[in-house]
Amino acid sequence: METDTLLQTDDKRTNNHKNRKFTSGKITDDEEMIDLTDARDNLENVNDRSRGSTNLMDSLDDLPPGIGTYEDFHTIDWLRDISRDRLRRRILQKKRSNSCLDKLKRAHDAWSGWLCVVCVGISAGIFAGLIDIGASWMTDLKEGICFEAFWLNKEQCCWGANYTTFDSEKGCLQWHQWPELFGAGGDKGTQYTIRYVMYVMWAMLFATLAAMFVRVFAPYACGSGIPEIKTILSGFIIRGYLGKWTLIIKSVCMMLAVSAGLSLGKEGPLVHVACCCGNIFSYLFPKYSKNEAKKREVLSAASAAGVSVAFGAPIGGVLFSLEEVSYYFPLKTLWRSFFCALTAAFILRSINPFGNDHLVMFYVDYNNPWHIVELIPFILIGAFGGIFGAIFIKFNIMWCRFRKNSKLGQYPITEVLIVTLITAVVAFPNPYTRMNTSELIKLLFSQCGPEDDMNLCDYYNRTYTDASSNVQIASIQDGVKTALWQLSLAVLFKLVITIFTFGIKVPAGLFIPSMAVGAMLGRIIGIAMEQIVLQLQNTPLDICTARQQCITPGLYAMVGAAAALGGVTRMTVSLVVIMFELTGGLQYIVPLMAATMTSKWVGDAFGKEGIYDAHIHLNGYPFLDSKSEFQHSTIAHDVMRPRRSEPPLSVITQDSMTVDDIETLLKETDHNGFPIVVSMESQYLVGFVLRRDLSLAIEEEVENLKGNAINNVEGIVSASPVYFSSNVPVTTSVRGGPSPLKLRKIIDLAPVTVTDQTPMETVVEMFRKLGLRQTLVTHNGRLLGIITKKDVLRHVAQLENQDPDSILFN
């Protein structure tokens, strides 16, 4: 459940001690953190221990495990964590002149951030290379096997033959297709049947393994991962989502799911894989492992590396992280993200998984100019991309909601197998749905050359003087006509099947299926434009000269891919940069920009949300979008809690409560934090303390004072007074009363507050830009109530006529 200091948490943890009861949150494996006031006091007294204070924490090293950490499904406090890091650096700066060891620590702290992102980039590149090689091998396994070296795919198997050439359909003599192994002979019907059956059987096997591995070992490895990454980068805690098991299972199952022929891609999940690497390496560096806000800087750099290795686009990866997923992106994170993305791209280039000296499969080698009148079909393609995105988002969310609210969600493996069976059976007869989606996009982006004998290049009387000459414009023949209706059927099939595929319980990316639909549609329009221009030759509208090809259908496919992906994700700047880095077509930026912007405008006309934001809201993640605007006239008093029909606000006084009172308050309430006031009568605000910190501090103090019993010093008992103030009376211990419990250093003495008349527009902006967990509401200095992030989200949902109870973690 998202952090909510006045709403109930998922679990109640109570530890019963002899003759005393103390409520304590279970210490998780999260990082230890520094309290704001503790760090401030230690900055002033870093070398001064002469006070003789018996306070719980006197230095940064005295913190008990768990203080300042966060429970699962809670939101971090950005201001608190950033302040802790700032004070930590100031303490290091003050210690630097003391010894060589302190100087070395300071130097290590300075370069540890760069070292961390280098490690993340290297690991992301290695994982991406292994995934590309494995997916290619398993995809070709559905067609046949290389007897001489079974670990090679079809193309690599034929590289070793010096006396043959590679045929993408038949392979070579070293590559044995399944009909040949089964002794089908020359009967084409039998060969086709065997290929069909083996294709379906391998697809079902790969899908079954992927679904079972996800279900048994890492449930978080399913899906794209980008909606959850966006939520985590906004400050939400999801334990295990970026763990080592998720990394391993997602990498393996990604290869299996792609090889099964499902309408999904591995590019989106690569962002999740890279972020898993970032999370794991961050634990090797204390300044990131002990600070959730700092850790998200590493995760932002990791997401950039994920896109860099997915598309071979380091600059586009940085812009994707900035535009699409990151919530907090300071300038130093920009530099480190670029360095991380560059390192990942270099490692992937060194591995060279495609054997073509390029990072991806879609590189284009033509630079034909485009004409200004072509902006009309480019804009039309952009409009089609926006419509496609709106249709896909609407029906995919409908299907996912149905899955979530019906019994279908209880049988994830069965759903995967049904979708795989339908996909394999329907896809095999059509060559454009049978082939690997990445290879399909590469085919659609390419330009017909003298060596191409496929249907898409079946033009009438087209001649080539040499391989590098310009391709002449010509009329289409039966091969192209066949390819056109096959592509039309493939567009419809991909649209429908992707709606049902995105969301099943296997790793499933959306980049490649969306680009494939747009590329097929763009290629169809490009061929149509080519024939229109051919018919207009020798007329005033003729734009071609010397019968050279002035219309490039591959360019239209490229523009269509960008338009469809933009319509689904609503990306703009990062998408254009990714596309020209992906293809190398720098001269086609203007067509890509025109189509991408048109796609976004048309898509926004049907709905403002992209697919990732829609899935965030579907799952109820507490994500406050910084791009949306709040345009209502409510005030803080309308949203704060408690309301008139609710019990009074639970508070703690600074010096008039005992351990028993605190224990009772913890036992009877489930609030995640408590305001501290001067007294119940005045309600003047002193600070704020988290439930978890309060429970752990009491337990730690009890453990520390147990050893004092041998010295006849009485420890903490139920009647011990609890002081949150700096001035503690000494009369209690002098008169032989119970020892006081001093907890001033665990409280936040500077909580963010607003008055009850503050406009909610201002409050919402504070939550967005400051990353608040909660803000306290006061009137003339007196505490009135509290507003949490969930209260803001529910208020926004209610004003937008949505169900406010949907704002929770499901």
C-alpha positions in Angstrom: 0.0 0.0 0.0 1.3 3.4 -0.8 2.7 5.5 2.0 -0.1 7.0 3.9 0.4 8.3 7.4 -3.2 8.2 8.2 -4.4 5.2 6.2 -4.0 1.6 7.2 -0.9 -0.4 6.2 -1.0 -3.9 4.9 0.5 -5.6 7.9 0.5 -5.2 11.7 3.7 -6.2 13.5 3.6 -6.5 17.3 6.4 -7.7 19.5 5.4 -8.7 23.1 8.1 -8.4 25.7 8.0 -9.5 29.4 5.8 -7.1 31.4 6.0 -4.6 28.5 4.6 -4.4 25.0 6.4 -2.7 22.2 5.1 -2.5 18.7 8.0 -2.8 16.2 8.0 -2.9 12.4 10.0 -5.8 11.0 13.4 -4.8 9.8 13.6 -5.5 6.1 16.7 -5.9 4.0 16.5 -2.2 2.9 19.3 0.2 3.5 19.9 2.0 6.8 19.3 5.7 6.5 20.3 8.8 8.4 17.8 10.9 10.2 17.7 14.5 9.2 18.1 15.9 12.7 20.6 13.3 13.7 22.8 14.2 10.7 22.4 17.9 11.6 23.5 17.3 15.2 26.4 15.1 14.2 27.6 17.7 11.7 28.0 20.1 14.6 29.5 17.5 17.0 31.2 15.1 14.7 34.3 15.0 17.0 32.6 16.0 20.2 31.3 13.3 22.4 31.8 15.2 25.7 28.1 16.0 26.3 27.5 12.7 28.1 24.2 12.4 26.3 22.2 9.2 26.7 20.2 9.9 23.5 19.5 7.1 21.2 21.9 8.2 18.4 25.0 10.4 18.9 26.7 9.8 15.5 26.0 8.5 12.1 27.5 5.1 13.0 25.2 4.7 16.1 22.0 4.4 14.0 20.1 1.1 14.6 19.3 -0.9 11.5 16.1 0.2 9.8 15.8 3.7 11.1 14.7 5.9 8.1 14.0 3.0 5.8 10.8 2.3 4.0 8.3 -0.5 4.0 7.3 -2.3 0.9 4.7 -0.5 -1.3 5.4 2.8 0.3 6.6 6.1 -1.1 10.0 7.6 -0.2 10.5 11.1 1.2 12.5 12.8 -1.5 13.3 16.0 0.6 14.5 14.0 3.6 16.7 11.6 1.6 18.3 14.5 -0.5 18.9 16.4 2.7 20.6 13.4 4.3 22.9 13.0 1.3 23.8 16.7 1.4 24.6 16.5 5.1 26.6 13.3 4.6 28.8 15.1 2.0 29.3 18.0 4.4 30.4 15.6 7.1 32.9 14.0 4.7 34.1 17.5 3.7 34.7 18.4 7.3 36.6 15.1 8.0 38.7 15.4 4.9 41.5 17.3 6.5 41.9 14.9 9.5 43.8 12.1 7.9 44.8 10.4 4.6 42.1 7.8 5.2 39.4 10.5 5.3 40.8 12.0 2.1 40.7 8.6 0.5 37.1 8.2 1.6 36.2 11.5 0.1 37.8 10.6 -3.2 36.0 7.3 -3.3 32.7 9.0 -2.6 33.3 11.4 -5.5 34.1 8.8 -8.2 31.9 6.0 -6.9 28.9 7.3 -8.9 30.8 7.1 -12.2 32.1 3.6 -11.3 28.6 2.5 -10.5 27.2 3.6 -13.9 30.1 2.0 -15.7 29.4 -1.3 -14.0 25.7 -0.9 -14.9 26.5 -0.1 -18.5 28.9 -3.1 -18.9 26.4 -5.5 -17.4 23.5 -4.1 -19.5 25.5 -4.5 -22.7 26.5 -8.1 -21.8 22.9 -9.1 -20.9 21.6 -7.5 -24.1 24.2 -9.3 -26.3 23.4 -12.7 -24.7 19.6 -12.1 -25.1 20.0 -11.2 -28.8 22.1 -14.2 -29.5 19.9 -16.6 -27.6 16.6 -15.3 -29.1 18.1 -15.5 -32.6 19.2 -19.2 -32.1 15.9 -20.3 -30.5 13.8 -18.5 -33.3 15.7 -20.4 -36.0 15.3 -23.6 -34.0 11.6 -23.7 -35.1 12.8 -24.1 -38.7 15.7 -26.5 -38.4 19.0 -27.2 -36.8 22.7 -27.0 -37.6 24.1 -30.5 -37.2 27.8 -29.5 -37.3 27.3 -27.0 -34.4 23.8 -27.0 -32.9 24.5 -23.8 -31.0 24.7 -21.8 -34.2 21.6 -20.1 -35.7 20.8 -20.5 -39.4 23.0 -17.5 -40.6 26.0 -18.4 -38.4 25.8 -22.0 -39.5 26.1 -21.1 -43.1 29.0 -18.7 -42.5 31.2 -21.6 -42.0 30.6 -23.0 -45.5 33.0 -21.7 -48.1 31.2 -23.3 -51.0 27.7 -22.0 -50.6 25.8 -18.8 -50.3 23.2 -18.0 -47.6 19.6 -18.2 -48.5 17.3 -16.7 -45.9 14.5 -19.2 -46.8 16.3 -22.5 -47.4 19.6 -21.8 -45.6 22.5 -23.9 -46.8 23.7 -27.4 -47.0 24.9 -27.3 -43.3 21.4 -26.2 -42.2 18.9 -29.0 -42.0 15.2 -28.2 -42.0 12.8 -30.3 -40.1 11.1 -31.8 -43.2 14.5 -33.0 -44.3 15.3 -34.6 -40.9 11.9 -36.4 -41.0 12.5 -37.7 -44.5 9.6 -35.9 -46.1 11.2 -36.2 -49.6 10.0 -34.0 -52.4 6.3 -33.9 -51.4 5.7 -30.2 -50.8 2.4 -30.8 -49.0 4.1 -33.1 -46.5 7.0 -30.7 -46.1 4.6 -27.8 -45.5 2.7 -29.8 -42.9 5.9 -30.8 -41.0 7.1 -27.3 -40.9 3.7 -26.1 -39.7 3.5 -28.7 -36.9 7.1 -28.1 -35.8 6.6 -24.4 -35.8 3.5 -24.7 -33.5 5.2 -27.3 -31.2 8.3 -25.3 -30.7 6.2 -22.1 -30.0 4.1 -23.9 -27.4 7.2 -25.4 -25.7 9.0 -22.0 -25.5 5.8 -20.3 -24.2 5.2 -23.0 -21.6 8.7 -22.7 -20.3 8.5 -18.9 -20.1 5.2 -18.9 -18.3 6.2 -21.5 -15.8 9.5 -19.9 -15.0 7.8 -16.6 -14.4 5.1 -18.1 -12.3 7.4 -20.3 -10.1 10.6 -18.2 -9.8 9.9 -14.5 -10.4 6.3 -13.2 -10.8 7.6 -9.7 -11.2 9.4 -10.8 -14.5 6.3 -10.6 -16.5 5.2 -7.7 -18.7 7.2 -4.8 -20.1 8.3 -3.4 -16.8 8.3 0.2 -17.9 5.1 1.2 -16.0 6.6 -0.2 -12.8 9.9 1.4 -13.5 8.2 4.8 -13.9 6.4 4.2 -10.6 9.6 3.2 -8.8 11.5 6.2 -10.2 8.7 8.4 -8.9 9.6 7.2 -5.4 7.5 4.1 -4.9 9.0 1.0 -3.2 8.4 -2.4 -4.8 10.6 -4.9 -3.1 12.0 -7.7 -5.3 11.0 -6.0 -8.6 14.6 -5.2 -9.4 16.1 -8.2 -7.7 18.6 -10.8 -8.9 15.9 -13.5 -9.5 13.8 -11.0 -11.6 16.9 -10.2 -13.6 17.8 -13.8 -14.4 14.3 -15.1 -15.1 13.4 -12.0 -17.2 16.5 -12.4 -19.3 15.8 -16.2 -19.9 12.1 -15.8 -20.4 12.5 -12.9 -22.7 14.4 -15.1 -25.2 11.7 -17.8 -24.8 8.8 -15.5 -25.4 10.3 -13.8 -28.4 11.3 -17.2 -29.9 7.7 -18.5 -29.4 6.6 -16.0 -32.1 4.3 -14.1 -29.8 3.5 -10.5 -30.9 5.9 -8.9 -28.4 9.4 -7.6 -28.3 12.4 -7.7 -26.0 13.3 -4.0 -26.3 10.9 -2.8 -23.5 11.9 -5.5 -21.1 15.6 -4.6 -21.7 14.9 -1.4 -19.7 13.7 -3.6 -16.8 16.8 -5.8 -17.1 19.1 -2.8 -17.1 17.4 -1.3 -14.0 17.8 -4.6 -12.3 21.5 -4.4 -13.0 21.5 -0.8 -11.6 19.7 -1.8 -8.4 22.1 -4.7 -7.8 25.2 -2.6 -8.3 23.9 0.2 -6.2 24.2 -2.0 -3.1 28.0 -2.0 -3.6 28.2 1.7 -3.0 26.9 2.9 0.4 25.8 6.4 -0.7 23.3 4.7 -3.0 22.4 1.6 -1.0 21.6 3.7 2.1 19.6 6.4 0.2 16.6 5.6 -1.9 16.5 9.0 -3.6 20.2 8.7 -4.6 19.5 5.1 -5.8 17.0 6.5 -8.3 19.7 8.4 -10.0 21.4 5.1 -10.8 18.1 3.7 -12.0 17.6 6.6 -14.3 21.0 6.0 -15.8 20.2 2.3 -16.1 17.0 3.0 -18.0 18.9 5.0 -20.5 21.3 2.1 -20.9 18.4 -0.2 -21.5 17.1 1.8 -24.4 20.7 2.3 -25.7 21.2 -1.5 -26.0 17.7 -2.1 -27.2 17.9 0.2 -30.2 21.6 1.1 -30.4 20.6 4.7 -29.5 22.6 6.1 -26.5 21.4 9.6 -27.1 17.8 8.4 -27.5 18.2 6.4 -24.4 19.1 9.4 -22.3 16.2 11.4 -23.8 13.9 8.5 -23.2 14.9 8.4 -19.5 14.4 12.1 -19.2 11.1 12.4 -21.1 9.4 9.1 -20.3 10.4 7.4 -17.1 12.5 9.6 -14.8 10.8 11.7 -12.1 13.9 13.4 -10.6 16.7 14.1 -13.2 19.4 16.5 -12.0 22.1 17.6 -14.4 24.7 15.2 -13.0 22.3 12.4 -13.7 22.1 13.5 -17.3 25.9 13.2 -17.6 26.1 9.9 -15.9 23.1 8.5 -17.9 24.9 9.4 -21.1 28.1 7.8 -19.9 26.2 4.7 -18.9 24.3 4.5 -22.2 27.6 5.0 -24.1 29.3 2.2 -22.1 26.4 -0.2 -22.7 26.4 0.5 -26.5 30.1 0.0 -26.7 29.9 -3.4 -24.9 27.1 -4.5 -27.2 29.1 -3.3 -30.2 32.0 -5.4 -29.0 29.9 -8.5 -28.7 28.4 -7.8 -32.2 25.4 -10.1 -31.8 24.1 -9.5 -35.3 27.4 -9.8 -37.1 26.8 -6.7 -39.2 29.0 -4.1 -37.4 25.8 -2.4 -36.3 24.1 -2.4 -32.9 20.7 -3.2 -34.3 19.1 -5.0 -37.3 17.3 -2.0 -38.8 20.2 0.1 -40.2 19.4 1.5 -43.6 22.0 2.1 -46.3 20.2 4.4 -48.6 20.0 8.2 -48.5 17.5 9.0 -51.2 16.2 12.6 -50.9 12.6 13.2 -50.1 10.3 15.9 -51.6 8.3 18.6 -49.8 5.0 17.3 -51.2 5.7 14.0 -49.4 5.0 15.7 -46.2 1.3 15.2 -47.0 1.5 11.3 -46.9 3.9 11.5 -44.0 1.3 13.5 -41.9 -1.4 11.1 -43.1 0.7 8.2 -41.8 1.1 10.1 -38.5 -2.6 10.4 -38.2 -3.0 6.7 -38.8 -0.4 6.0 -36.1 -2.3 8.2 -33.6 -5.6 6.3 -34.4 -3.8 3.0 -34.1 -2.4 4.0 -30.7 -5.8 5.2 -29.4 -7.5 1.9 -30.6 -4.8 -0.2 -29.1 -4.8 1.5 -25.7 -8.6 1.5 -25.4 -9.0 -2.2 -26.1 -5.9 -3.4 -24.4 -6.9 -1.7 -21.2 -10.4 -3.2 -21.5 -9.0 -6.7 -21.9 -6.6 -6.3 -19.1 -9.3 -5.0 -16.8 -11.5 -8.0 -17.8 -8.6 -10.3 -17.0 -8.1 -8.7 -13.7 -11.7 -8.9 -12.6 -12.6 -12.3 -13.9 -11.4 -15.9 -13.4 -9.2 -15.6 -16.4 -6.6 -13.9 -14.1 -6.4 -17.1 -12.0 -5.0 -19.1 -14.9 -2.1 -17.2 -16.3 -0.3 -20.2 -17.8 -3.4 -21.3 -19.6 -3.9 -17.9 -21.1 -0.3 -17.8 -22.3 -0.8 -21.2 -24.0 -4.1 -20.2 -25.7 -2.6 -16.9 -27.0 0.5 -18.7 -28.2 -1.5 -21.5 -30.0 -3.8 -18.9 -31.8 -0.8 -16.8 -32.7 1.2 -19.8 -34.1 -1.6 -21.3 -36.0 -2.8 -18.1 -37.6 0.7 -16.6 -38.2 2.4 -19.5 -40.0 0.5 -19.3 -43.4 1.4 -15.6 -43.8 5.2 -15.1 -44.4 5.0 -11.6 -42.9 3.5 -12.8 -39.6 5.6 -16.0 -39.5 9.0 -14.4 -39.6 10.6 -12.8 -36.6 9.2 -9.3 -36.0 12.6 -7.7 -36.0 13.5 -9.3 -39.3 10.1 -8.1 -40.7 10.9 -4.5 -39.7 14.3 -4.8 -41.3 12.8 -6.1 -44.5 10.2 -3.3 -44.6 12.8 -0.6 -44.0 15.1 -1.9 -46.7 15.3 -0.8 -50.4 14.9 -3.3 -53.2 18.2 -4.1 -54.8 19.4 -6.3 -57.7 19.9 -9.3 -55.4 16.3 -9.2 -54.0 13.8 -11.7 -55.5 11.1 -11.4 -52.9 7.5 -10.4 -53.6 8.0 -6.8 -52.3 10.6 -6.2 -55.1 8.6 -7.7 -58.0 8.5 -4.7 -60.3 8.0 -4.7 -64.1 11.0 -4.1 -66.3 13.2 -2.7 -63.5 16.9 -2.9 -64.5 20.1 -2.3 -62.6 23.3 -1.1 -64.2 25.3 -1.7 -61.0 24.6 -2.4 -57.3 25.1 1.2 -56.3 23.0 2.9 -59.0 19.7 4.6 -58.3 16.7 2.3 -58.5 14.4 3.2 -61.4 10.7 3.8 -60.7 8.6 1.0 -62.2 5.1 -0.4 -62.1 4.3 -3.3 -59.8 3.7 -6.9 -60.8 1.8 -9.8 -59.2 4.5 -10.4 -56.6 4.0 -6.9 -55.1 0.2 -7.3 -55.3 0.4 -10.5 -53.4 2.7 -8.9 -50.8 0.2 -6.0 -50.4 -2.7 -8.1 -49.4 -0.5 -10.2 -47.2 0.7 -7.1 -45.5 -2.9 -5.8 -45.1 -3.9 -9.1 -43.4 -0.8 -8.9 -41.3 -1.6 -5.4 -40.0 -5.1 -6.5 -38.9 -3.7 -9.7 -37.3 -0.9 -7.9 -35.5 -3.3 -5.2 -34.2 -5.7 -7.8 -32.8 -3.3 -10.3 -31.4 -1.1 -7.6 -29.7 -4.1 -6.4 -27.8 -4.5 -9.8 -26.2 -0.7 -10.4 -25.9 0.5 -7.3 -24.1 -0.3 -8.0 -20.4 0.0 -11.8 -20.3 2.4 -13.3 -17.7 5.5 -13.5 -19.8 8.1 -10.7 -20.5 6.4 -8.7 -23.2 7.6 -5.5 -24.8 5.5 -3.2 -27.0 8.1 -1.3 -29.0 8.7 -3.9 -31.7 5.0 -5.0 -32.3 3.9 -1.3 -32.6 6.8 -0.5 -35.0 5.9 -3.6 -37.1 2.3 -2.5 -37.5 3.3 1.0 -38.5 6.1 -0.2 -40.8 3.7 -2.5 -42.7 1.1 0.3 -43.0 3.8 2.7 -44.1 5.2 0.3 -46.7 1.7 -0.1 -48.2 1.3 3.7 -48.4 4.8 4.0 -49.8 4.1 1.6 -52.6 0.8 3.3 -53.3 2.6 6.7 -53.5 5.2 5.2 -55.8 2.6 4.1 -58.3 0.7 7.4 -58.1 4.0 9.3 -58.9 4.6 6.8 -61.8 1.2 7.6 -63.3 1.9 11.3 -63.0 5.1 11.2 -65.1 5.3 13.6 -67.9 2.6 15.8 -66.3 2.8 19.1 -64.5 2.6 17.2 -61.3 5.6 15.0 -62.1 8.2 15.2 -59.3 10.7 12.7 -60.7 13.5 13.2 -63.1 15.2 10.8 -65.4 12.9 8.0 -64.3 14.9 7.6 -61.0 13.2 6.4 -57.9 12.1 9.5 -56.1 9.7 7.7 -53.8 11.4 5.3 -51.2 8.8 2.9 -49.8 11.3 1.9 -47.0 11.2 5.5 -45.8 7.5 5.4 -45.5 7.8 2.2 -43.5 10.3 4.0 -41.2 7.9 6.9 -40.7 5.0 4.6 -40.1 7.0 2.7 -37.4 7.7 6.0 -35.6 4.1 7.1 -36.0 2.7 3.9 -34.6 5.1 3.8 -31.6 4.4 7.4 -30.9 0.7 6.8 -31.0 1.0 4.0 -28.4 3.6 5.6 -26.1 3.0 9.3 -26.8 6.8 9.9 -27.0 8.0 12.7 -29.2 11.6 14.0 -29.0 13.2 10.8 -27.7 11.3 8.8 -30.3 12.6 10.9 -33.2 16.2 10.6 -31.9 15.8 6.9 -31.3 14.5 6.4 -34.9 17.4 8.2 -36.6 20.0 6.5 -34.4 18.2 3.2 -35.0 18.3 3.5 -38.8 21.1 5.9 -39.4 18.8 8.1 -41.5 19.8 11.5 -40.2 18.4 13.2 -43.3 14.9 11.9 -42.5 14.5 13.8 -39.3 11.8 16.2 -40.7 9.5 13.4 -41.9 9.9 11.6 -38.6 9.2 14.8 -36.6 6.1 15.6 -38.7 4.7 12.0 -38.3 5.5 11.8 -34.6 3.9 15.1 -33.7 0.8 14.3 -35.8 0.6 10.9 -34.1 0.7 12.5 -30.7 -1.9 15.2 -31.5 -4.3 12.7 -33.0 -3.8 10.3 -30.1 -4.3 13.0 -27.5 -7.6 13.9 -29.2 -8.9 10.4 -28.2 -7.1 10.3 -24.8 -4.2 12.0 -23.0 -2.7 8.8 -21.6 -0.1 6.7 -23.3 -0.1 2.9 -22.8 2.3 3.0 -19.9 0.4 5.7 -18.0 -2.8 3.8 -18.7 -1.4 0.6 -17.1 -0.1 2.6 -14.1 -3.7 3.7 -13.4 -5.1 0.3 -14.2 -2.8 -1.3 -11.5 -3.5 1.5 -9.1 0.1 2.6 -8.6 0.5 5.9 -6.7 2.0 7.8 -9.6 1.5 11.6 -9.7 2.1 12.6 -13.3 4.2 15.7 -13.5 2.9 16.4 -17.1 -0.7 16.8 -16.3 -2.3 20.0 -15.0 -4.6 20.5 -12.0 -7.2 23.1 -12.9 -9.7 23.0 -10.0 -10.5 25.6 -7.3 -10.4 23.4 -4.2 -8.3 24.2 -1.1 -6.3 22.1 1.4 -9.1 22.1 3.9 -11.3 20.2 1.4 -8.8 17.4 1.1 -7.1 17.1 4.4 -7.8 14.4 6.9 -9.4 13.8 9.3 -12.8 14.9 8.0 -15.7 15.8 10.1 -17.1 12.3 10.2 -13.7 10.7 11.1 -12.0 10.3 14.5 -9.6 13.0 15.6 -6.1 13.1 14.3 -3.7 10.8 16.3 -0.8 12.9 17.7 2.0 12.6 20.1 3.0 15.2 22.7 6.6 16.2 23.1 7.0 15.6 26.8 3.8 14.3 28.5 3.5 10.7 27.2 5.0 7.4 28.6 6.2 4.3 26.8 2.9 2.7 27.6 1.0 5.5 26.0 3.2 5.3 22.9 2.8 1.5 22.8 -1.0 1.8 23.1 -1.1 4.3 20.3 1.0 2.0 18.0 -1.2 -0.9 18.9 -4.6 0.8 18.4 -3.7 2.7 15.2 -2.2 1.7 11.8 -1.0 5.1 10.8 2.4 5.3 9.2 3.4 8.4 11.1 2.4 10.8 13.8 2.6 14.6 14.2 4.3 15.8 17.4 2.7 18.7 19.2 3.5 20.7 22.3 0.4 19.5 24.1 -3.1 18.2 23.4 -4.6 21.5 24.3 -2.4 23.9 22.3 -1.9 21.6 19.2 1.2 23.7 18.3 3.2 21.7 15.8 6.7 20.5 16.8 7.6 17.9 14.2 6.7 14.6 12.6 7.9 11.0 13.4 7.4 7.9 11.3 5.8 4.9 12.9 8.6 2.6 11.7 11.3 4.8 13.2 9.4 5.2 16.5 9.0 1.4 16.9 12.6 0.6 16.0 13.9 3.4 18.3 12.0 2.0 21.3 13.1 -1.5 20.6 16.8 -0.4 20.1 16.8 1.6 23.4 15.3 -1.4 25.2 18.1 -3.6 23.9 20.8 -1.1 24.8 19.6 -0.7 28.4 19.1 -4.4 29.1 22.8 -4.6 29.9 22.6 -1.9 32.5 20.7 -4.3 34.9 24.0 -5.8 36.1 25.0 -2.3 37.3 21.7 -1.8 39.1 20.6 0.8 36.7 16.9 0.5 35.9 16.1 0.3 32.2 13.1 1.4 30.2 9.8 0.3 31.6 6.2 1.0 30.6 6.0 4.1 32.9 9.2 5.6 31.5 8.4 9.1 30.1 9.2 9.7 26.5 10.7 13.1 25.5 10.9 14.5 22.0 12.2 17.8 23.2 15.8 19.0 23.7 15.3 19.9 27.4 14.9 16.8 29.5 14.3 17.3 33.3 16.9 15.5 35.5 14.6 15.1 38.5 13.2 11.8 37.3 16.4 9.8 37.5 17.5 11.7 40.7 14.4 10.7 42.6 14.8 7.0 41.5 12.0 7.0 39.0 12.1 5.1 35.7 14.7 6.2 33.1 13.4 8.6 30.5 13.4 7.7 26.8 14.8 10.4 24.7 13.8 10.3 21.0 14.3 13.8 19.8 16.8 12.8 17.1 14.4 10.5 15.2 11.9 13.2 14.5 11.7 15.5 11.5 11.8 19.0 13.1 11.0 20.7 9.7 8.1 18.9 8.2 6.5 20.5 5.2 3.3 22.4 6.2 0.6 24.4 4.4 -2.3 26.4 5.8 -5.9 25.2 5.5 -6.6 27.9 2.8 -3.7 26.9 0.5 -5.1 26.2 -3.0 -4.9 22.5 -4.0 -3.2 23.6 -7.2 -0.2 24.7 -5.1 -0.4 21.6 -2.9 -0.4 19.3 -6.0 2.6 21.1 -7.4 4.4 20.7 -4.1 3.8 17.0 -4.2 5.0 16.7 -7.8 8.1 18.8 -7.6 9.2 18.2 -4.1 8.3 14.5 -4.0 6.4 14.7 -0.7 5.0 11.8 1.2 2.7 14.0 3.2 2.2 17.6 4.3 0.7 18.8 7.5 -2.1 21.4 7.5 -2.1 24.2 10.1 -4.1 27.2 11.0 -2.4 30.0 13.0 0.3 27.6 13.8 -2.0 24.9 15.2 -2.2 21.5 13.7 -5.5 20.8 11.8 -4.9 17.7 9.7 -2.7 16.0 7.2 -2.7 15.5 3.4 -0.9 12.4 2.0 0.1 11.6 -1.5 -2.8 9.1 -1.7 -5.2 11.8 -0.6 -4.0 14.0 -3.5 -4.4 11.1 -6.0 -7.9 10.2 -4.8 -8.9 13.9 -4.9 -7.6 14.2 -8.5 -9.4 11.0 -9.5 -12.7 12.1 -7.9 -12.6 15.5 -9.7 -12.0 13.6 -13.0 -15.0 11.4 -12.4 -12.9 8.4 -11.7 -13.1 5.9 -8.9 -11.0 7.3 -6.0 -10.8 3.8 -4.3 -8.8 2.6 -7.3 -5.7 4.5 -6.0 -4.0 1.6 -4.2 -1.6 -1.2 -4.9 -3.3 -4.2 -6.4 
